[in-house]
Amino acid sequence: MTSDERIRAFILRLNEAWQAGRFDEVADFYHPDVVLLPPDAGEPIRGQAAVVASYREFAQAATLIGFQVTRLDVFEFSASGGSSVCHMRFEIEYQTAGQRFRESGLEVYVVSETSDATQPVILWRSQAVLDAEEIVPTAATD
């Protein structure tokens, strides 16, 4: 398996874990000092525990209806000793506070892969909502 394939599989496993609510496993994907830039351009979320808490908070506040990775590109930087930048396009549908939303977005990950680690780790992640719509129920979909 190439480094590109390992990183792709790693990001897909992360998405499987959070969707299944395996938050202790989600922690293993992140470096202890990770930084996450949220889609609302709010304050950066710093540290593994805080990032995992953000997944838990979403799961408690929303019901996930669907999530799909629509594109995943990996850009390796061999000169940096095993670092990659990943662009992941996705579509998500969820319900929260009685409202249903459909969004498409982009997540950017900086991933470090060292020869002595059992798996890569995410050092930095940003999220951007590219398109969002509220789904208004109709009589036919209620």
N, CA, C and O atoms as a GROMACS GRO file, in nm:
protein
  568
    1MET      N    1   0.086  -0.118   0.000
    1MET     CA    2   0.000   0.000   0.000
    1MET      C    3   0.090   0.125   0.000
    1MET      O    4   0.182   0.135   0.081
    2THR      N    5   0.063   0.216  -0.090
    2THR     CA    6   0.142   0.339  -0.097
    2THR      C    7   0.104   0.433   0.017
    2THR      O    8   0.002   0.415   0.083
    3SER      N    9   0.187   0.533   0.039
    3SER     CA   10   0.157   0.633   0.143
    3SER      C   11   0.025   0.703   0.112
    3SER      O   12  -0.055   0.728   0.203
    4ASP      N   13   0.004   0.735  -0.014
    4ASP     CA   14  -0.121   0.801  -0.056
    4ASP      C   15  -0.242   0.713  -0.020
    4ASP      O   16  -0.341   0.764   0.033
    5GLU      N   17  -0.234   0.586  -0.047
    5GLU     CA   18  -0.343   0.493  -0.014
    5GLU      C   19  -0.363   0.480   0.137
    5GLU      O   20  -0.476   0.472   0.184
    6ARG      N   21  -0.251   0.477   0.212
    6ARG     CA   22  -0.261   0.468   0.359
    6ARG      C   23  -0.331   0.592   0.416
    6ARG      O   24  -0.415   0.580   0.505
    7ILE      N   25  -0.296   0.709   0.366
    7ILE     CA   26  -0.357   0.833   0.416
    7ILE      C   27  -0.506   0.836   0.380
    7ILE      O   28  -0.588   0.874   0.463
    8ARG      N   29  -0.540   0.798   0.258
    8ARG     CA   30  -0.682   0.792   0.219
    8ARG      C   31  -0.760   0.699   0.311
    8ARG      O   32  -0.866   0.736   0.361
    9ALA      N   33  -0.708   0.579   0.333
    9ALA     CA   34  -0.775   0.482   0.419
    9ALA      C   35  -0.787   0.536   0.562
    9ALA      O   36  -0.888   0.514   0.628
   10PHE      N   37  -0.685   0.604   0.609
   10PHE     CA   38  -0.683   0.665   0.743
   10PHE      C   39  -0.796   0.766   0.758
   10PHE      O   40  -0.869   0.763   0.857
   11ILE      N   41  -0.812   0.856   0.661
   11ILE     CA   42  -0.917   0.959   0.667
   11ILE      C   43  -1.055   0.893   0.659
   11ILE      O   44  -1.147   0.935   0.729
   12LEU      N   45  -1.069   0.792   0.576
   12LEU     CA   46  -1.199   0.723   0.566
   12LEU      C   47  -1.233   0.649   0.696
   12LEU      O   48  -1.349   0.645   0.736
   13ARG      N   49  -1.131   0.590   0.762
   13ARG     CA   50  -1.155   0.524   0.891
   13ARG      C   51  -1.197   0.625   0.997
   13ARG      O   52  -1.283   0.595   1.081
   14LEU      N   53  -1.138   0.743   0.996
   14LEU     CA   54  -1.178   0.849   1.088
   14LEU      C   55  -1.326   0.881   1.071
   14LEU      O   56  -1.400   0.892   1.169
   15ASN      N   57  -1.369   0.896   0.947
   15ASN     CA   58  -1.509   0.928   0.921
   15ASN      C   59  -1.603   0.814   0.962
   15ASN      O   60  -1.713   0.840   1.011
   16GLU      N   61  -1.561   0.692   0.944
   16GLU     CA   62  -1.641   0.578   0.991
   16GLU      C   63  -1.653   0.580   1.143
   16GLU      O   64  -1.761   0.554   1.197
   17ALA      N   65  -1.544   0.611   1.212
   17ALA     CA   66  -1.544   0.608   1.359
   17ALA      C   67  -1.637   0.714   1.418
   17ALA      O   68  -1.715   0.683   1.508
   18TRP      N   69  -1.630   0.838   1.368
   18TRP     CA   70  -1.716   0.941   1.430
   18TRP      C   71  -1.862   0.917   1.397
   18TRP      O   72  -1.949   0.943   1.480
   19GLN      N   73  -1.891   0.868   1.277
   19GLN     CA   74  -2.030   0.841   1.242
   19GLN      C   75  -2.089   0.729   1.328
   19GLN      O   76  -2.208   0.728   1.356
   20ALA      N   77  -2.004   0.634   1.369
   20ALA     CA   78  -2.049   0.523   1.452
   20ALA      C   79  -2.049   0.559   1.601
   20ALA      O   80  -2.088   0.479   1.685
   21GLY      N   81  -2.004   0.682   1.632
   21GLY     CA   82  -2.003   0.725   1.772
   21GLY      C   83  -1.889   0.666   1.854
   21GLY      O   84  -1.896   0.663   1.976
   22ARG      N   85  -1.783   0.620   1.787
   22ARG     CA   86  -1.667   0.562   1.856
   22ARG      C   87  -1.567   0.674   1.886
   22ARG      O   88  -1.460   0.682   1.826
   23PHE      N   89  -1.603   0.760   1.980
   23PHE     CA   90  -1.526   0.881   2.006
   23PHE      C   91  -1.391   0.853   2.071
   23PHE      O   92  -1.296   0.929   2.049
   24ASP      N   93  -1.378   0.747   2.152
   24ASP     CA   94  -1.248   0.712   2.207
   24ASP      C   95  -1.151   0.675   2.094
   24ASP      O   96  -1.032   0.706   2.101
   25GLU      N   97  -1.203   0.610   1.992
   25GLU     CA   98  -1.122   0.575   1.875
   25GLU      C   99  -1.086   0.699   1.795
   25GLU      O  100  -0.976   0.708   1.741
   26VAL      N  101  -1.177   0.795   1.787
   26VAL     CA  102  -1.152   0.920   1.714
   26VAL      C  103  -1.028   0.989   1.771
   26VAL      O  104  -0.950   1.048   1.696
   27ALA      N  105  -1.010   0.984   1.902
   27ALA     CA  106  -0.894   1.048   1.965
   27ALA      C  107  -0.763   0.998   1.906
   27ALA      O  108  -0.668   1.075   1.894
   28ASP      N  109  -0.756   0.871   1.870
   28ASP     CA  110  -0.632   0.813   1.818
   28ASP      C  111  -0.590   0.873   1.684
   28ASP      O  112  -0.474   0.858   1.644
   29PHE      N  113  -0.679   0.939   1.616
   29PHE     CA  114  -0.648   0.997   1.485
   29PHE      C  115  -0.580   1.134   1.497
   29PHE      O  116  -0.525   1.184   1.399
   30TYR      N  117  -0.584   1.194   1.615
   30TYR     CA  118  -0.538   1.331   1.634
   30TYR      C  119  -0.415   1.340   1.722
   30TYR      O  120  -0.404   1.270   1.823
   31HIS      N  121  -0.324   1.426   1.684
   31HIS     CA  122  -0.207   1.458   1.765
   31HIS      C  123  -0.255   1.528   1.893
   31HIS      O  124  -0.354   1.600   1.888
   32PRO      N  125  -0.188   1.509   2.005
   32PRO     CA  126  -0.230   1.575   2.129
   32PRO      C  127  -0.242   1.727   2.118
   32PRO      O  128  -0.323   1.788   2.187
   33ASP      N  129  -0.162   1.790   2.031
   33ASP     CA  130  -0.162   1.937   2.017
   33ASP      C  131  -0.232   1.984   1.890
   33ASP      O  132  -0.205   2.094   1.842
   34VAL      N  133  -0.320   1.904   1.835
   34VAL     CA  134  -0.390   1.937   1.711
   34VAL      C  135  -0.463   2.072   1.722
   34VAL      O  136  -0.503   2.113   1.830
   35VAL      N  137  -0.478   2.138   1.608
   35VAL     CA  138  -0.557   2.260   1.599
   35VAL      C  139  -0.664   2.238   1.493
   35VAL      O  140  -0.635   2.190   1.383
   36LEU      N  141  -0.789   2.272   1.526
   36LEU     CA  142  -0.901   2.261   1.433
   36LEU      C  143  -0.962   2.400   1.416
   36LEU      O  144  -0.995   2.466   1.514
   37LEU      N  145  -0.975   2.443   1.292
   37LEU     CA  146  -1.041   2.570   1.262
   37LEU      C  147  -1.184   2.537   1.221
   37LEU      O  148  -1.205   2.475   1.117
   38PRO      N  149  -1.283   2.579   1.301
   38PRO     CA  150  -1.423   2.542   1.274
   38PRO      C  151  -1.480   2.621   1.156
   38PRO      O  152  -1.427   2.725   1.118
   39PRO      N  153  -1.590   2.570   1.099
   39PRO     CA  154  -1.648   2.633   0.980
   39PRO      C  155  -1.707   2.771   1.006
   39PRO      O  156  -1.725   2.848   0.912
   40ASP      N  157  -1.738   2.803   1.130
   40ASP     CA  158  -1.798   2.933   1.159
   40ASP      C  159  -1.694   3.042   1.180
   40ASP      O  160  -1.728   3.154   1.219
   41ALA      N  161  -1.566   3.010   1.155
   41ALA     CA  162  -1.455   3.104   1.173
   41ALA      C  163  -1.443   3.151   1.317
   41ALA      O  164  -1.389   3.258   1.344
   42GLY      N  165  -1.494   3.070   1.408
   42GLY     CA  166  -1.480   3.100   1.550
   42GLY      C  167  -1.338   3.072   1.597
   42GLY      O  168  -1.246   3.053   1.518
   43GLU      N  169  -1.324   3.070   1.727
   43GLU     CA  170  -1.193   3.044   1.787
   43GLU      C  171  -1.144   2.905   1.749
   43GLU      O  172  -1.224   2.811   1.744
   44PRO      N  173  -1.015   2.890   1.723
   44PRO     CA  174  -0.960   2.757   1.696
   44PRO      C  175  -0.984   2.664   1.814
   44PRO      O  176  -0.981   2.706   1.930
   45ILE      N  177  -1.006   2.539   1.784
   45ILE     CA  178  -1.021   2.435   1.885
   45ILE      C  179  -0.884   2.371   1.898
   45ILE      O  180  -0.829   2.320   1.800
   46ARG      N  181  -0.829   2.374   2.018
   46ARG     CA  182  -0.691   2.328   2.038
   46ARG      C  183  -0.687   2.206   2.128
   46ARG      O  184  -0.748   2.202   2.234
   47GLY      N  185  -0.614   2.105   2.082
   47GLY     CA  186  -0.590   1.987   2.162
   47GLY      C  187  -0.683   1.872   2.128
   47GLY      O  188  -0.798   1.891   2.090
   48GLN      N  189  -0.630   1.753   2.143
   48GLN     CA  190  -0.700   1.629   2.110
   48GLN      C  191  -0.832   1.617   2.185
   48GLN      O  192  -0.934   1.584   2.125
   49ALA      N  193  -0.833   1.642   2.316
   49ALA     CA  194  -0.955   1.626   2.395
   49ALA      C  195  -1.064   1.723   2.349
   49ALA      O  196  -1.181   1.685   2.343
   50ALA      N  197  -1.027   1.845   2.318
   50ALA     CA  198  -1.125   1.945   2.273
   50ALA      C  199  -1.181   1.909   2.135
   50ALA      O  200  -1.300   1.930   2.109
   51VAL      N  201  -1.097   1.857   2.048
   51VAL     CA  202  -1.145   1.817   1.915
   51VAL      C  203  -1.243   1.700   1.928
   51VAL      O  204  -1.348   1.700   1.864
   52VAL      N  205  -1.209   1.601   2.010
   52VAL     CA  206  -1.299   1.488   2.031
   52VAL      C  207  -1.430   1.537   2.093
   52VAL      O  208  -1.538   1.489   2.057
   53ALA      N  209  -1.422   1.632   2.185
   53ALA     CA  210  -1.543   1.688   2.246
   53ALA      C  211  -1.632   1.754   2.140
   53ALA      O  212  -1.754   1.750   2.152
   54SER      N  213  -1.572   1.813   2.037
   54SER     CA  214  -1.652   1.876   1.931
   54SER      C  215  -1.732   1.771   1.853
   54SER      O  216  -1.844   1.798   1.811
   55TYR      N  217  -1.676   1.652   1.834
   55TYR     CA  218  -1.750   1.544   1.770
   55TYR      C  219  -1.866   1.500   1.859
   55TYR      O  220  -1.978   1.480   1.811
   56ARG      N  221  -1.840   1.484   1.988
   56ARG     CA  222  -1.944   1.444   2.082
   56ARG      C  223  -2.058   1.546   2.085
   56ARG      O  224  -2.175   1.510   2.086
   57GLU      N  225  -2.021   1.675   2.087
   57GLU     CA  226  -2.121   1.781   2.091
   57GLU      C  227  -2.210   1.777   1.968
   57GLU      O  228  -2.331   1.795   1.978
   58PHE      N  229  -2.151   1.754   1.851
   58PHE     CA  230  -2.232   1.743   1.729
   58PHE      C  231  -2.327   1.626   1.741
   58PHE      O  232  -2.446   1.638   1.708
   59ALA      N  233  -2.277   1.511   1.786
   59ALA     CA  234  -2.360   1.391   1.797
   59ALA      C  235  -2.475   1.410   1.897
   59ALA      O  236  -2.583   1.355   1.878
   60GLN      N  237  -2.452   1.487   2.002
   60GLN     CA  238  -2.556   1.513   2.101
   60GLN      C  239  -2.658   1.614   2.051
   60GLN      O  240  -2.775   1.606   2.087
   61ALA      N  241  -2.615   1.707   1.969
   61ALA     CA  242  -2.703   1.815   1.923
   61ALA      C  243  -2.778   1.782   1.795
   61ALA      O  244  -2.881   1.842   1.766
   62ALA      N  245  -2.728   1.686   1.718
   62ALA     CA  246  -2.785   1.660   1.586
   62ALA      C  247  -2.806   1.511   1.563
   62ALA      O  248  -2.740   1.427   1.624
   63THR      N  249  -2.899   1.481   1.475
   63THR     CA  250  -2.919   1.345   1.426
   63THR      C  251  -2.862   1.340   1.285
   63THR      O  252  -2.908   1.411   1.196
   64LEU      N  253  -2.763   1.256   1.266
   64LEU     CA  254  -2.701   1.242   1.135
   64LEU      C  255  -2.792   1.159   1.046
   64LEU      O  256  -2.829   1.047   1.081
   65ILE      N  257  -2.827   1.214   0.931
   65ILE     CA  258  -2.911   1.143   0.835
   65ILE      C  259  -2.825   1.079   0.727
   65ILE      O  260  -2.853   0.968   0.683
   66GLY      N  261  -2.721   1.149   0.685
   66GLY     CA  262  -2.632   1.093   0.585
   66GLY      C  263  -2.502   1.172   0.577
   66GLY      O  264  -2.500   1.292   0.600
   67PHE      N  265  -2.394   1.102   0.543
   67PHE     CA  266  -2.264   1.164   0.524
   67PHE      C  267  -2.193   1.088   0.414
   67PHE      O  268  -2.191   0.965   0.414
   68GLN      N  269  -2.135   1.162   0.320
   68GLN     CA  270  -2.065   1.097   0.209
   68GLN      C  271  -1.943   1.178   0.171
   68GLN      O  272  -1.951   1.299   0.151
   69VAL      N  273  -1.829   1.111   0.162
   69VAL     CA  274  -1.709   1.172   0.107
   69VAL      C  275  -1.725   1.170  -0.043
   69VAL      O  276  -1.743   1.064  -0.102
   70THR      N  277  -1.719   1.288  -0.106
   70THR     CA  278  -1.738   1.294  -0.251
   70THR      C  279  -1.606   1.308  -0.328
   70THR      O  280  -1.601   1.283  -0.449
   71ARG      N  281  -1.500   1.348  -0.258
   71ARG     CA  282  -1.368   1.356  -0.321
   71ARG      C  283  -1.264   1.362  -0.211
   71ARG      O  284  -1.284   1.429  -0.109
   72LEU      N  285  -1.154   1.292  -0.231
   72LEU     CA  286  -1.046   1.292  -0.134
   72LEU      C  287  -0.914   1.296  -0.209
   72LEU      O  288  -0.876   1.200  -0.276
   73ASP      N  289  -0.845   1.408  -0.196
   73ASP     CA  290  -0.715   1.425  -0.262
   73ASP      C  291  -0.606   1.431  -0.156
   73ASP      O  292  -0.623   1.496  -0.053
   74VAL      N  293  -0.495   1.363  -0.182
   74VAL     CA  294  -0.382   1.361  -0.090
   74VAL      C  295  -0.262   1.421  -0.163
   74VAL      O  296  -0.228   1.380  -0.274
   75PHE      N  297  -0.199   1.518  -0.097
   75PHE     CA  298  -0.081   1.584  -0.152
   75PHE      C  299   0.035   1.557  -0.056
   75PHE      O  300   0.040   1.612   0.055
   76GLU      N  301   0.128   1.473  -0.100
   76GLU     CA  302   0.241   1.435  -0.015
   76GLU      C  303   0.354   1.535  -0.028
   76GLU      O  304   0.376   1.594  -0.134
   77PHE      N  305   0.424   1.554   0.084
   77PHE     CA  306   0.542   1.639   0.087
   77PHE      C  307   0.659   1.555   0.135
   77PHE      O  308   0.690   1.554   0.254
   78SER      N  309   0.722   1.485   0.043
   78SER     CA  310   0.827   1.390   0.081
   78SER      C  311   0.946   1.461   0.146
   78SER      O  312   1.015   1.400   0.228
   79ALA      N  313   0.972   1.586   0.112
   79ALA     CA  314   1.083   1.659   0.171
   79ALA      C  315   1.060   1.690   0.319
   79ALA      O  316   1.155   1.723   0.391
   80SER      N  317   0.935   1.682   0.365
   80SER     CA  318   0.904   1.718   0.503
   80SER      C  319   0.906   1.597   0.597
   80SER      O  320   0.870   1.611   0.714
   81GLY      N  321   0.946   1.482   0.550
   81GLY     CA  322   0.956   1.366   0.637
   81GLY      C  323   0.824   1.298   0.665
   81GLY      O  324   0.801   1.254   0.778
   82GLY      N  325   0.738   1.287   0.567
   82GLY     CA  326   0.615   1.212   0.584
   82GLY      C  327   0.493   1.293   0.617
   82GLY      O  328   0.406   1.246   0.689
   83SER      N  329   0.485   1.414   0.568
   83SER     CA  330   0.365   1.496   0.588
   83SER      C  331   0.283   1.502   0.461
   83SER      O  332   0.337   1.498   0.350
   84SER      N  333   0.152   1.511   0.479
   84SER     CA  334   0.060   1.522   0.366
   84SER      C  335  -0.047   1.624   0.400
   84SER      O  336  -0.079   1.647   0.517
   85VAL      N  337  -0.101   1.684   0.296
   85VAL     CA  338  -0.220   1.769   0.309
   85VAL      C  339  -0.330   1.698   0.234
   85VAL      O  340  -0.312   1.656   0.119
   86CYS      N  341  -0.446   1.684   0.299
   86CYS     CA  342  -0.560   1.616   0.238
   86CYS      C  343  -0.674   1.715   0.222
   86CYS      O  344  -0.706   1.789   0.315
   87HIS      N  345  -0.735   1.714   0.106
   87HIS     CA  346  -0.858   1.791   0.081
   87HIS      C  347  -0.970   1.689   0.069
   87HIS      O  348  -0.968   1.602  -0.018
   88MET      N  349  -1.069   1.700   0.157
   88MET     CA  350  -1.182   1.608   0.154
   88MET      C  351  -1.310   1.685   0.130
   88MET      O  352  -1.352   1.764   0.215
   89ARG      N  353  -1.372   1.662   0.016
   89ARG     CA  354  -1.505   1.719  -0.012
   89ARG      C  355  -1.609   1.622   0.042
   89ARG      O  356  -1.591   1.501   0.036
   90PHE      N  357  -1.718   1.676   0.096
   90PHE     CA  358  -1.819   1.591   0.156
   90PHE      C  359  -1.958   1.653   0.140
   90PHE      O  360  -1.972   1.772   0.113
   91GLU      N  361  -2.058   1.568   0.159
   91GLU     CA  362  -2.198   1.610   0.170
   91GLU      C  363  -2.251   1.550   0.299
   91GLU      O  364  -2.224   1.435   0.331
   92ILE      N  365  -2.328   1.630   0.371
   92ILE     CA  366  -2.384   1.585   0.498
   92ILE      C  367  -2.528   1.631   0.508
   92ILE      O  368  -2.563   1.740   0.462
   93GLU      N  369  -2.610   1.548   0.568
   93GLU     CA  370  -2.748   1.586   0.597
   93GLU      C  371  -2.773   1.550   0.742
   93GLU      O  372  -2.741   1.440   0.787
   94TYR      N  373  -2.831   1.644   0.816
   94TYR     CA  374  -2.855   1.622   0.958
   94TYR      C  375  -2.974   1.703   1.004
   94TYR      O  376  -3.020   1.796   0.937
   95GLN      N  377  -3.024   1.666   1.121
   95GLN     CA  378  -3.136   1.737   1.180
   95GLN      C  379  -3.095   1.784   1.319
   95GLN      O  380  -3.032   1.709   1.395
   96THR      N  381  -3.130   1.908   1.351
   96THR     CA  382  -3.103   1.962   1.483
   96THR      C  383  -3.210   2.064   1.520
   96THR      O  384  -3.251   2.145   1.436
   97ALA      N  385  -3.253   2.060   1.642
   97ALA     CA  386  -3.355   2.155   1.693
   97ALA      C  387  -3.476   2.162   1.601
   97ALA      O  388  -3.531   2.270   1.578
   98GLY      N  389  -3.519   2.047   1.550
   98GLY     CA  390  -3.638   2.042   1.466
   98GLY      C  391  -3.618   2.092   1.324
   98GLY      O  392  -3.714   2.098   1.248
   99GLN      N  393  -3.497   2.126   1.285
   99GLN     CA  394  -3.468   2.170   1.149
   99GLN      C  395  -3.374   2.070   1.083
   99GLN      O  396  -3.290   2.009   1.148
  100ARG      N  397  -3.392   2.054   0.952
  100ARG     CA  398  -3.310   1.960   0.875
  100ARG      C  399  -3.225   2.039   0.776
  100ARG      O  400  -3.274   2.130   0.710
  101PHE      N  401  -3.097   2.001   0.767
  101PHE     CA  402  -3.002   2.073   0.683
  101PHE      C  403  -2.927   1.977   0.592
  101PHE      O  404  -2.904   1.861   0.626
  102ARG      N  405  -2.889   2.029   0.476
  102ARG     CA  406  -2.802   1.959   0.382
  102ARG      C  407  -2.689   2.055   0.349
  102ARG      O  408  -2.712   2.170   0.313
  103GLU      N  409  -2.566   2.007   0.363
  103GLU     CA  410  -2.450   2.091   0.338
  103GLU      C  411  -2.349   2.016   0.253
  103GLU      O  412  -2.341   1.893   0.255
  104SER      N  413  -2.272   2.092   0.178
  104SER     CA  414  -2.152   2.038   0.116
  104SER      C  415  -2.037   2.120   0.171
  104SER      O  416  -2.052   2.239   0.199
  105GLY      N  417  -1.924   2.055   0.185
  105GLY     CA  418  -1.812   2.127   0.245
  105GLY      C  419  -1.678   2.070   0.207
  105GLY      O  420  -1.667   1.974   0.131
  106LEU      N  421  -1.577   2.132   0.264
  106LEU     CA  422  -1.438   2.093   0.241
  106LEU      C  423  -1.368   2.089   0.376
  106LEU      O  424  -1.378   2.183   0.455
  107GLU      N  425  -1.300   1.982   0.401
  107GLU     CA  426  -1.212   1.972   0.516
  107GLU      C  427  -1.070   1.958   0.464
  107GLU      O  428  -1.045   1.885   0.368
  108VAL      N  429  -0.978   2.029   0.527
  108VAL     CA  430  -0.837   2.022   0.492
  108VAL      C  431  -0.764   1.970   0.615
  108VAL      O  432  -0.778   2.023   0.725
  109TYR      N  433  -0.685   1.866   0.593
  109TYR     CA  434  -0.609   1.803   0.701
  109TYR      C  435  -0.460   1.814   0.671
  109TYR      O  436  -0.418   1.800   0.556
  110VAL      N  437  -0.380   1.838   0.774
  110VAL     CA  438  -0.236   1.820   0.767
  110VAL      C  439  -0.208   1.695   0.849
  110VAL      O  440  -0.237   1.689   0.968
  111VAL      N  441  -0.151   1.595   0.782
  111VAL     CA  442  -0.132   1.463   0.842
  111VAL      C  443   0.017   1.432   0.844
  111VAL      O  444   0.089   1.454   0.747
  112SER      N  445   0.062   1.380   0.959
  112SER     CA  446   0.201   1.339   0.974
  112SER      C  447   0.206   1.187   0.980
  112SER      O  448   0.128   1.124   1.051
  113GLU      N  449   0.298   1.132   0.906
  113GLU     CA  450   0.316   0.987   0.904
  113GLU      C  451   0.463   0.958   0.926
  113GLU      O  452   0.547   0.988   0.841
  114THR      N  453   0.495   0.899   1.040
  114THR     CA  454   0.634   0.864   1.069
  114THR      C  455   0.650   0.714   1.071
  114THR      O  456   0.554   0.640   1.094
  115SER      N  457   0.770   0.669   1.046
  115SER     CA  458   0.796   0.524   1.036
  115SER      C  459   0.777   0.452   1.169
  115SER      O  460   0.750   0.332   1.170
  116ASP      N  461   0.790   0.522   1.282
  116ASP     CA  462   0.778   0.456   1.412
  116ASP      C  463   0.635   0.459   1.468
  116ASP      O  464   0.610   0.402   1.573
  117ALA      N  465   0.542   0.526   1.399
  117ALA     CA  466   0.403   0.535   1.448
  117ALA      C  467   0.320   0.420   1.391
  117ALA      O  468   0.345   0.372   1.281
  118THR      N  469   0.219   0.377   1.469
  118THR     CA  470   0.131   0.270   1.422
  118THR      C  471   0.035   0.320   1.316
  118THR      O  472  -0.011   0.242   1.232
  119GLN      N  473   0.004   0.449   1.320
  119GLN     CA  474  -0.080   0.508   1.216
  119GLN      C  475  -0.047   0.657   1.209
  119GLN      O  476   0.014   0.712   1.301
  120PRO      N  477  -0.086   0.723   1.101
  120PRO     CA  478  -0.064   0.868   1.091
  120PRO      C  479  -0.141   0.942   1.200
  120PRO      O  480  -0.225   0.884   1.268
  121VAL      N  481  -0.112   1.071   1.216
  121VAL     CA  482  -0.188   1.156   1.306
  121VAL      C  483  -0.217   1.289   1.238
  121VAL      O  484  -0.138   1.338   1.157
  122ILE      N  485  -0.332   1.345   1.272
  122ILE     CA  486  -0.372   1.474   1.217
  122ILE      C  487  -0.316   1.582   1.308
  122ILE      O  488  -0.337   1.581   1.430
  123LEU      N  489  -0.243   1.676   1.247
  123LEU     CA  490  -0.184   1.787   1.320
  123LEU      C  491  -0.272   1.912   1.316
  123LEU      O  492  -0.275   1.991   1.410
  124TRP      N  493  -0.344   1.927   1.205
  124TRP     CA  494  -0.422   2.049   1.182
  124TRP      C  495  -0.539   2.013   1.091
  124TRP      O  496  -0.526   1.932   0.999
  125ARG      N  497  -0.654   2.075   1.117
  125ARG     CA  498  -0.772   2.049   1.035
  125ARG      C  499  -0.854   2.176   1.026
  125ARG      O  500  -0.871   2.248   1.125
  126SER      N  501  -0.904   2.205   0.907
  126SER     CA  502  -0.997   2.316   0.892
  126SER      C  503  -1.122   2.266   0.821
  126SER      O  504  -1.117   2.171   0.744
  127GLN      N  505  -1.232   2.333   0.849
  127GLN     CA  506  -1.360   2.296   0.790
  127GLN      C  507  -1.421   2.420   0.725
  127GLN      O  508  -1.413   2.530   0.779
  128ALA      N  509  -1.481   2.401   0.609
  128ALA     CA  510  -1.551   2.509   0.542
  128ALA      C  511  -1.680   2.454   0.483
  128ALA      O  512  -1.681   2.350   0.416
  129VAL      N  513  -1.790   2.525   0.508
  129VAL     CA  514  -1.918   2.491   0.446
  129VAL      C  515  -1.920   2.564   0.312
  129VAL      O  516  -1.909   2.686   0.308
  130LEU      N  517  -1.936   2.489   0.203
  130LEU     CA  518  -1.937   2.548   0.070
  130LEU      C  519  -2.078   2.582   0.023
  130LEU      O  520  -2.098   2.679  -0.050
  131ASP      N  521  -2.174   2.502   0.066
  131ASP     CA  522  -2.314   2.525   0.029
  131ASP      C  523  -2.400   2.465   0.139
  131ASP      O  524  -2.372   2.356   0.188
  132ALA      N  525  -2.506   2.536   0.176
  132ALA     CA  526  -2.594   2.486   0.281
  132ALA      C  527  -2.738   2.524   0.248
  132ALA      O  528  -2.765   2.631   0.193
  133GLU      N  529  -2.827   2.434   0.282
  133GLU     CA  530  -2.969   2.463   0.264
  133GLU      C  531  -3.048   2.396   0.374
  133GLU      O  532  -3.016   2.286   0.419
  134GLU      N  533  -3.153   2.464   0.416
  134GLU     CA  534  -3.246   2.402   0.509
  134GLU      C  535  -3.348   2.326   0.426
  134GLU      O  536  -3.400   2.378   0.327
  135ILE      N  537  -3.376   2.204   0.466
  135ILE     CA  538  -3.473   2.122   0.395
  135ILE      C  539  -3.606   2.141   0.465
  135ILE      O  540  -3.623   2.104   0.581
  136VAL      N  541  -3.699   2.197   0.394
  136VAL     CA  542  -3.833   2.224   0.450
  136VAL      C  543  -3.920   2.107   0.415
  136VAL      O  544  -3.937   2.074   0.298
  137PRO      N  545  -3.978   2.041   0.517
  137PRO     CA  546  -4.063   1.924   0.488
  137PRO      C  547  -4.189   1.966   0.412
  137PRO      O  548  -4.246   2.072   0.434
  138THR      N  549  -4.229   1.878   0.325
  138THR     CA  550  -4.355   1.897   0.253
  138THR      C  551  -4.451   1.788   0.300
  138THR      O  552  -4.410   1.696   0.370
  139ALA      N  553  -4.574   1.800   0.263
  139ALA     CA  554  -4.674   1.700   0.304
  139ALA      C  555  -4.632   1.561   0.259
  139ALA      O  556  -4.662   1.463   0.328
  140ALA      N  557  -4.564   1.550   0.144
  140ALA     CA  558  -4.525   1.421   0.091
  140ALA      C  559  -4.406   1.361   0.166
  140ALA      O  560  -4.388   1.239   0.162
  141THR      N  561  -4.323   1.444   0.235
  141THR     CA  562  -4.204   1.393   0.302
  141THR      C  563  -4.216   1.393   0.453
  141THR      O  564  -4.122   1.353   0.521
  142ASP      N  565  -4.328   1.437   0.508
  142ASP     CA  566  -4.342   1.441   0.655
  142ASP      C  567  -4.343   1.303   0.714
  142ASP      O  568  -4.354   1.288   0.836
   0.00000   0.00000   0.00000
